[in-house]
Amino acid sequence: LRLSSMKKFVFALTMSLFSLGATASDFAFREGDIVFRSGRNYPVMYISGSTITHCGIIVNTPSGLRVLEADGRVKLHTIEEFFGKNIKKAEMFTRRVTNKRVRIDYSRYLGKKYDNQFSLNNNAYYCSELVYVIYRDQLGMELCTPRPLCRHNVFGLKWLLNKRGIDVNQLVVTPADLYKDYLK
C-alpha cells in the first residue's frame, strides 16, 4: 500500500494533534478510520516489539460514530470508552487509510467470539484481525501482509502458545503490523 501525500499529511496532522494534548473527541473521525492505543498487554508488546497493543475501527451507527473492536466479544464502544479516561494522549493513535467515504457493514461481526487461537478466517476475531478482515473483505484493501507467528518474537512465550495449541507457523496480523505497514 503506497501512501499519497494527502495520507501522510492527515497522519502527521493527527499525530500532531494528539501530541499537543488533543483528546479523541477533538479529532474529526470518519467511518473506516483505524484507532490504536498503547497498553499493558505484555504478550502483545513482547511478540510485536511495540507498545501499540490494541486497535479498532470507526463505524457509523444509528447512535453516531463508534469503535468496533474485538475485546472479549466483538462489540461497539464510544470513542471515549475505547481510549479510556486514564490513557495518556501519547498512547492514542489513529490512521486514515483512504480519503474516500466508506460504508462498513459492522453488524455481521457484532457478538462474534474473541479469537484466542489467533487464527485468521475462523469466524472469531482478535482486534487487529477484525480490522484487517474488514478492510480486505469489504473494502478490497490489504492493509499489511500477514506473517507467520514465528517471524515475531515468540521465544519467551512458547509455553503460552503451546498451552493454547497455537501453531507458530500460522499467519497473524498484530496491531503494530497495521500501524507500521502504513508508515512504509
C-alpha positions as CSV (number, residue, x, y, z in Angstrom):
1,L,0.0,0.0,0.0
2,R,1.6,3.2,-1.1
3,L,0.8,6.5,0.6
4,S,-0.2,9.6,-1.1
5,S,1.0,12.9,0.1
6,M,-2.5,13.6,1.5
7,K,-2.5,10.4,3.6
8,K,0.9,11.3,5.0
9,F,-0.4,14.8,5.8
10,V,-3.6,13.5,7.5
11,F,-1.5,11.1,9.6
12,A,1.1,13.8,10.5
13,L,-1.8,16.2,11.5
14,T,-3.5,13.5,13.6
15,M,-0.3,12.7,15.4
16,S,0.4,16.4,15.9
17,L,-3.0,16.9,17.5
18,F,-2.6,14.1,19.9
19,S,1.0,15.1,20.8
20,L,-0.2,18.6,21.6
21,G,-2.7,17.3,24.1
22,A,-5.8,17.0,22.0
23,T,-8.3,14.4,23.1
24,A,-10.0,11.8,21.0
25,S,-13.1,14.0,20.7
26,D,-11.0,16.8,19.2
27,F,-10.3,14.8,16.1
28,A,-12.9,14.6,13.3
29,F,-13.1,10.8,13.0
30,R,-14.7,9.2,9.9
31,E,-16.0,5.7,9.2
32,G,-13.1,3.5,8.3
33,D,-10.5,5.3,10.5
34,I,-8.4,2.8,12.5
35,V,-7.8,3.7,16.1
36,F,-4.9,2.4,18.1
37,R,-3.9,2.5,21.7
38,S,-1.0,1.5,23.8
39,G,-1.5,-0.6,26.8
40,R,0.0,-3.0,29.2
41,N,-0.7,-6.2,27.2
42,Y,2.8,-7.7,27.7
43,P,2.4,-10.7,25.5
44,V,1.4,-8.5,22.5
45,M,4.1,-6.0,23.3
46,Y,6.7,-8.8,23.5
47,I,5.6,-10.5,20.3
48,S,5.3,-7.4,18.2
49,G,8.1,-5.3,19.7
50,S,5.7,-2.4,20.0
51,T,3.7,-0.6,22.7
52,I,0.8,-0.5,20.3
53,T,-1.3,-3.3,21.7
54,H,-4.9,-2.8,20.7
55,C,-6.9,-1.4,17.7
56,G,-10.4,-0.9,16.5
57,I,-12.2,0.6,13.5
58,I,-14.6,3.6,13.4
59,V,-18.1,2.7,12.2
60,N,-21.2,4.8,11.6
61,T,-24.1,3.5,13.7
62,P,-27.6,4.9,14.3
63,S,-26.2,6.3,17.5
64,G,-23.3,8.0,15.7
65,L,-19.7,7.1,15.3
66,R,-18.5,4.2,17.4
67,V,-15.4,2.0,17.6
68,L,-15.9,-1.7,16.6
69,E,-13.4,-3.8,18.5
70,A,-12.6,-7.3,19.4
71,D,-12.2,-7.3,23.2
72,G,-13.9,-10.3,24.7
73,R,-16.6,-10.5,22.1
74,V,-16.8,-8.1,19.1
75,K,-18.7,-5.0,20.3
76,L,-19.2,-1.3,19.9
77,H,-17.9,1.4,22.2
78,T,-17.9,5.1,22.1
79,I,-14.6,6.7,21.1
80,E,-14.1,8.0,24.6
81,E,-14.7,4.5,26.0
82,F,-12.2,3.0,23.6
83,F,-9.5,5.3,24.6
84,G,-10.4,5.4,28.3
85,K,-10.3,8.3,30.7
86,N,-6.9,7.4,32.1
87,I,-5.0,6.9,28.9
88,K,-2.3,9.4,28.1
89,K,-2.5,11.4,24.9
90,A,0.8,9.9,23.8
91,E,-0.8,6.5,23.9
92,M,-3.6,7.3,21.3
93,F,-3.1,6.9,17.6
94,T,-5.3,7.0,14.5
95,R,-4.9,6.1,10.9
96,R,-7.0,7.2,7.9
97,V,-6.4,4.7,5.2
98,T,-8.4,6.4,2.5
99,N,-10.0,9.8,1.9
100,K,-12.9,8.2,0.1
101,R,-16.1,7.8,2.1
102,V,-16.6,4.2,3.1
103,R,-19.5,2.2,4.4
104,I,-18.8,-0.7,6.7
105,D,-21.3,-3.5,7.4
106,Y,-20.3,-3.9,11.1
107,S,-23.5,-5.9,12.1
108,R,-22.1,-9.2,10.7
109,Y,-19.3,-9.1,13.3
110,L,-21.2,-8.0,16.4
111,G,-21.2,-10.6,19.1
112,K,-18.6,-12.8,17.5
113,K,-16.3,-14.6,19.8
114,Y,-12.8,-13.4,20.6
115,D,-10.1,-15.5,18.8
116,N,-7.8,-16.9,21.5
117,Q,-6.2,-19.1,18.8
118,F,-5.1,-16.0,16.7
119,S,-6.2,-17.8,13.6
120,L,-7.2,-15.9,10.5
121,N,-10.5,-16.7,9.0
122,N,-12.2,-18.8,11.6
123,N,-15.2,-16.7,12.4
124,A,-13.7,-15.5,15.7
125,Y,-11.7,-12.3,15.8
126,Y,-8.8,-10.7,17.7
127,C,-8.5,-6.9,17.4
128,S,-6.1,-6.5,14.5
129,E,-7.6,-9.5,12.6
130,L,-11.0,-7.8,12.8
131,V,-9.7,-4.6,11.2
132,Y,-7.6,-6.5,8.7
133,V,-10.6,-8.7,7.6
134,I,-13.0,-5.7,7.3
135,Y,-10.6,-3.9,5.0
136,R,-9.8,-7.0,3.0
137,D,-13.3,-8.4,2.6
138,Q,-15.5,-5.2,2.5
139,L,-13.2,-2.5,1.1
140,G,-10.8,-4.7,-1.1
141,M,-7.7,-3.4,0.6
142,E,-4.8,-5.4,2.0
143,L,-3.5,-3.2,4.9
144,C,-0.5,-5.4,5.6
145,T,1.0,-8.8,4.8
146,P,0.1,-11.4,7.5
147,R,3.3,-13.0,8.8
148,P,3.9,-16.4,10.4
149,L,3.8,-16.0,14.2
150,C,7.4,-17.4,14.4
151,R,8.6,-14.3,12.5
152,H,7.6,-12.3,15.6
153,N,9.4,-12.5,18.9
154,V,7.8,-15.7,20.4
155,F,10.8,-17.2,22.2
156,G,9.7,-16.4,25.7
157,L,6.1,-17.2,25.1
158,K,6.3,-20.6,23.6
159,W,4.8,-22.1,26.8
160,L,1.7,-19.9,26.4
161,L,1.4,-20.8,22.7
162,N,1.8,-24.5,23.4
163,K,-0.8,-24.3,26.2
164,R,-3.3,-22.7,23.8
165,G,-2.4,-25.1,21.0
166,I,-1.3,-22.2,18.7
167,D,0.9,-23.1,15.7
168,V,3.9,-20.8,15.5
169,N,3.7,-21.1,11.7
170,Q,0.2,-19.7,11.4
171,L,-0.2,-16.3,9.8
172,V,-1.1,-13.4,12.1
173,V,-1.6,-9.6,12.0
174,T,-0.7,-7.6,15.0
175,P,-1.8,-4.0,15.8
176,A,1.8,-2.9,15.2
177,D,1.7,-4.6,11.8
178,L,-1.3,-2.5,10.8
179,Y,0.4,0.7,12.1
180,K,3.9,0.1,10.9
181,D,3.0,-1.0,7.4
182,Y,1.0,2.2,7.0
183,L,4.2,4.2,7.6
184,K,6.2,2.5,4.8
